[in-house]
C-alpha cells in the first residue's frame, strides 16, 4: 500500500532517478522517446506497446482522449526527473507512471542490451496540499537544473516546462490553466520566473543535494511567495 494515497483532483510531486544514480538517457533520442511517451501514455483508454506505432505520426494525437493526469510542471535531467501532476481519474498517476517507466525501461534495456531495473524502485510521491508549497515546488521543478552541477556534456538532457511558458509553445501543459494561474499569483511571466529563481537560490544556499529529501524540502513551503 502506497504511504501517500493518490486522490483525484489532488496535486502531487512525483519523482525518481536511475538505479544506483545512473544516467537514464544515453542519447537525445532516448530523451525524445521519454518525452513522447509522456504524451502518448497519458490516456485513459488501453493502449499497446509504443513499438507498435509510428511515434511521429501519433505524437500530436497522443493524449487527446481523457487524460490520466494533468501535467502541471516537469523537468528531466541526466539521471532523474521531476513532475508536478494532478490526478484526473482513479489510479491515474499510478497507471501513467507504470506505463511511462515500464515502457521506457523496456525500450532502454533492449537498445542497450541490458536487463533489470533502470529506475530506483517505485516512483516517489508527495502530496501538495497547500498553495504555498506549490509555489515553492514550481520554482524547484521548473529550474531544477540550476540546483545541480550538470556537466556541459550532459546539459542536452535537460528539458523543462519553463520553456513552454517562456516560448508560448505549449505541448504538455494546459496553456489557459497555466497562464491563468501565473497571472493570478504573479501578474506576469517575468515575475513568475523571478519567483522561481529566488526559490532556487534559497534552496542552493541550504546546500541542496541530488534529490532533496522530501521531509526537509517540504518545509520550504512555509516561506510563502511573500518572503521570496
C-alpha positions in Angstrom: 0.0 0.0 0.0 1.4 3.4 -1.0 2.0 5.6 2.0 0.7 8.7 0.2 -2.8 7.9 -1.2 -3.3 9.3 -4.7 -6.6 11.1 -4.9 -8.4 12.6 -7.9 -8.1 16.3 -8.4 -5.2 16.5 -5.9 -1.7 17.6 -6.9 1.5 15.5 -6.3 5.2 15.9 -6.7 6.3 12.8 -8.5 10.0 12.0 -9.0 12.5 9.2 -9.4 16.1 8.6 -10.5 18.2 6.0 -12.1 19.1 2.9 -10.1 22.5 3.5 -8.4 22.1 7.1 -9.6 23.0 6.0 -13.1 22.0 8.1 -16.1 18.7 7.3 -17.6 19.4 8.8 -21.0 22.4 7.9 -23.2 21.4 10.0 -26.3 18.9 12.7 -27.2 16.9 10.0 -29.0 16.4 8.4 -25.6 15.2 11.7 -24.1 12.8 12.2 -27.1 11.5 8.8 -26.5 10.8 9.5 -22.9 9.1 12.9 -23.7 6.9 11.4 -26.4 5.9 8.6 -24.1 4.8 11.2 -21.5 2.3 12.4 -24.1 1.4 9.1 -25.7 0.8 7.2 -22.4 -1.3 9.9 -20.8 -4.7 8.5 -21.9 -7.4 6.6 -20.1 -8.0 4.2 -23.0 -6.0 1.0 -23.0 -3.0 1.1 -25.4 -0.5 -1.4 -26.6 3.3 -1.1 -26.8 4.5 2.1 -28.3 6.7 0.0 -30.5 3.6 -0.9 -32.5 3.0 2.7 -33.6 4.9 5.3 -35.6 5.9 7.8 -32.9 6.0 10.8 -35.1 2.6 10.0 -36.6 1.0 9.7 -33.2 2.9 12.5 -31.5 0.3 15.2 -31.9 -2.7 12.8 -31.4 -1.5 11.1 -28.2 -3.3 12.1 -25.1 -6.3 13.5 -26.9 -8.8 11.2 -25.2 -9.4 11.6 -21.4 -6.1 12.1 -19.7 -4.9 10.1 -16.7 -3.1 13.1 -15.3 -2.7 16.8 -15.8 0.9 17.7 -16.2 1.5 21.0 -14.3 5.3 21.0 -14.4 8.1 18.7 -15.4 11.9 18.6 -15.6 14.3 15.9 -16.9 17.9 15.7 -16.0 20.6 13.1 -16.9 19.8 10.8 -14.0 16.4 11.8 -12.7 13.2 13.6 -13.3 10.5 15.6 -11.5 6.8 16.0 -12.3 4.0 18.0 -10.7 0.9 16.1 -11.6 -2.8 16.4 -10.8 -4.7 13.0 -10.9 -7.7 13.1 -13.2 -9.1 9.6 -12.9 -9.0 6.8 -10.3 -5.5 5.3 -10.3 -4.4 7.8 -12.9 -0.9 8.7 -11.6 0.0 5.1 -10.9 -1.1 3.9 -14.3 0.6 6.8 -16.1 3.9 6.1 -14.2 3.7 2.4 -14.8 3.2 2.9 -18.5 5.9 5.6 -18.8 8.6 4.0 -16.7 7.9 0.4 -17.7 7.7 1.2 -21.4 10.8 3.4 -21.3 12.8 0.8 -19.3 11.9 -1.9 -21.9 13.0 0.4 -24.7 16.2 1.4 -23.0 17.2 -2.2 -22.0 16.6 -3.5 -25.5 18.6 -0.7 -27.0 21.5 -1.1 -24.5 21.3 -4.9 -24.4 20.9 -4.8 -20.7 18.3 -6.3 -18.2 16.9 -5.4 -14.9 15.6 -2.2 -13.3 16.5 1.2 -14.7 14.8 3.3 -12.1 15.3 3.3 -8.3 12.3 1.3 -7.1 8.8 2.7 -7.5 8.3 6.4 -8.1 8.2 8.7 -5.1 5.2 10.9 -4.4 4.5 13.8 -2.1 1.1 15.4 -1.7 1.0 19.1 -2.5 -1.7 20.1 -0.1 -1.1 23.8 0.3 -0.7 26.6 -2.2 2.4 28.0 -0.5 4.1 24.6 -1.1 3.0 24.5 -4.7 4.5 28.0 -5.3 7.9 26.8 -3.9 7.6 23.5 -5.8 7.0 25.2 -9.1 10.3 27.0 -8.7 12.1 23.9 -7.6 10.8 21.8 -10.6 10.9 24.4 -13.3 14.6 25.4 -12.6 15.8 22.1 -11.1 18.9 22.0 -13.3 20.2 25.2 -11.6 20.3 23.3 -8.3 22.6 20.7 -9.7 26.0 20.9 -11.2 25.1 19.5 -14.6 28.3 18.9 -16.8 28.2 20.8 -20.1 28.4 17.5 -22.0 25.1 16.4 -20.4 23.1 19.6 -20.5 21.3 18.4 -23.6 19.4 16.0 -21.4 17.7 18.9 -19.6 14.1 19.6 -20.6 11.8 21.8 -18.5 8.2 23.1 -18.6 9.6 26.6 -18.1 10.5 26.6 -21.8 6.8 26.1 -22.7 5.9 29.1 -20.5 8.8 31.2 -21.9 8.1 30.5 -25.6 4.3 30.1 -25.5 4.8 26.7 -27.3 2.6 24.6 -25.1 2.8 20.8 -25.5 2.4 19.1 -22.2 1.0 22.0 -20.1 -2.5 23.4 -20.5 -1.9 26.9 -21.8 -5.0 28.5 -20.4 -4.7 27.0 -16.9 -1.0 27.7 -16.7 -1.3 31.3 -17.7 -4.4 32.0 -15.6 -2.5 30.7 -12.5 0.6 32.6 -13.2 -1.2 35.9 -13.9 -3.4 35.4 -10.8 -0.4 34.8 -8.5 2.3 36.9 -10.0 0.8 39.3 -12.6 3.3 38.4 -15.3 5.5 35.6 -16.6 8.6 37.6 -15.8 7.6 37.9 -12.1 6.8 34.2 -12.0 10.3 33.4 -13.4 11.8 35.8 -10.8 10.0 34.0 -8.0 11.1 30.6 -9.3 14.8 31.7 -9.4 14.6 33.1 -5.9 13.3 29.8 -4.7 16.2 28.1 -6.4 18.7 30.5 -4.8 17.2 29.8 -1.3 17.5 26.0 -1.9 21.0 26.3 -3.1 22.0 28.3 0.0 20.6 25.4 2.1 23.1 23.1 0.4 20.5 21.1 -1.6 21.8 17.8 -2.7 20.9 15.4 -5.6 17.2 14.8 -4.9 16.4 16.7 -1.7 14.8 14.5 1.0 11.2 15.5 0.9 10.9 15.7 4.7 13.3 18.6 4.6 12.3 20.2 1.3 8.6 20.4 2.1 9.4 22.8 5.0 10.3 25.4 2.3 6.6 25.8 1.7 6.5 27.8 4.9 8.4 30.5 3.1 5.5 31.6 1.0 5.7 33.8 -2.0 5.6 36.9 0.1 9.0 36.0 1.6 10.8 35.4 -1.7 
